[in-house]
Amino acid sequence: MTRVLFVEGKDEAALRSFALGIALPWRLLARPEQGLFLLEVTHPSQETERAAAALTSVRAWTFEVVGEHPGG
C-alpha cells in the first residue's frame, strides 16, 4: 500500500529545508494568493512522519492511497 505524507505551512524555506533532508520522492506545491505551501512525500518512513509532526507552524497528515487512475 502506498502512503503519502502532506505537510502544510506558510514558511516555504522551512518546508524546502525539511524536504531537502528527505531521501524520498517529494513535491512542494504553492498557492501564492494564500501564501500557503504543501509538501507531498511519497512512501514516508515513520521517522519522516514523526519529524514532520514535530515541525512548528505546520499541519501534517499521512494518507494511504486506496484508488488511483492507471493513466498518466
C-alpha positions as CSV (number, residue, x, y, z in Angstrom):
1,M,0.0,0.0,0.0
2,T,1.3,3.4,-0.9
3,R,1.4,6.1,1.8
4,V,1.7,9.8,1.1
5,L,2.6,12.5,3.7
6,F,1.3,16.0,3.3
7,V,2.8,18.9,5.3
8,E,1.1,22.3,5.0
9,G,2.6,25.5,6.1
10,K,3.3,29.2,5.2
11,D,7.1,29.1,5.5
12,E,8.4,27.9,2.1
13,A,12.0,27.9,3.2
14,A,11.3,25.7,6.2
15,L,9.3,23.2,4.2
16,R,12.0,23.2,1.4
17,S,14.8,22.7,4.0
18,F,12.9,19.8,5.6
19,A,12.2,18.3,2.1
20,L,15.9,18.5,1.1
21,G,16.8,16.3,4.0
22,I,14.5,13.5,2.9
23,A,15.8,10.8,0.5
24,L,12.3,10.1,-0.8
25,P,10.3,11.4,-3.8
26,W,8.7,14.7,-2.8
27,R,6.9,17.7,-4.4
28,L,6.5,21.2,-3.0
29,L,3.3,22.9,-4.1
30,A,2.4,26.6,-3.7
31,R,-0.8,28.6,-3.5
32,P,0.7,32.1,-3.8
33,E,-2.5,34.0,-3.3
34,Q,-2.8,32.5,0.2
35,G,0.9,32.3,0.9
36,L,0.4,28.6,1.5
37,F,2.7,25.7,0.7
38,L,2.1,21.9,0.7
39,L,4.9,19.4,0.8
40,E,3.9,15.9,-0.6
41,V,6.2,13.0,0.3
42,T,5.7,9.6,-1.2
43,H,6.4,6.4,0.9
44,P,7.4,8.3,4.1
45,S,9.1,6.4,6.9
46,Q,7.6,6.6,10.4
47,E,10.7,8.7,11.3
48,T,9.8,11.1,8.5
49,E,6.2,11.3,9.7
50,R,7.3,12.0,13.3
51,A,9.8,14.6,12.1
52,A,7.1,16.4,10.1
53,A,4.6,16.3,13.0
54,A,7.3,17.9,15.2
55,L,7.8,20.9,12.9
56,T,6.4,24.2,14.2
57,S,3.6,26.1,12.5
58,V,2.6,23.3,10.1
59,R,-0.1,20.7,9.8
60,A,0.9,17.2,8.8
61,W,-1.3,14.2,7.6
62,T,-0.4,10.8,6.2
63,F,-2.8,9.1,3.8
64,E,-2.9,5.6,2.3
65,V,-3.7,5.6,-1.4
66,V,-6.9,3.5,-1.9
67,G,-7.5,4.3,-5.5
68,E,-5.5,5.5,-8.5
69,H,-6.1,6.1,-12.2
70,P,-3.6,4.0,-14.2
71,G,-3.1,6.6,-16.9
72,G,-0.6,9.4,-16.8
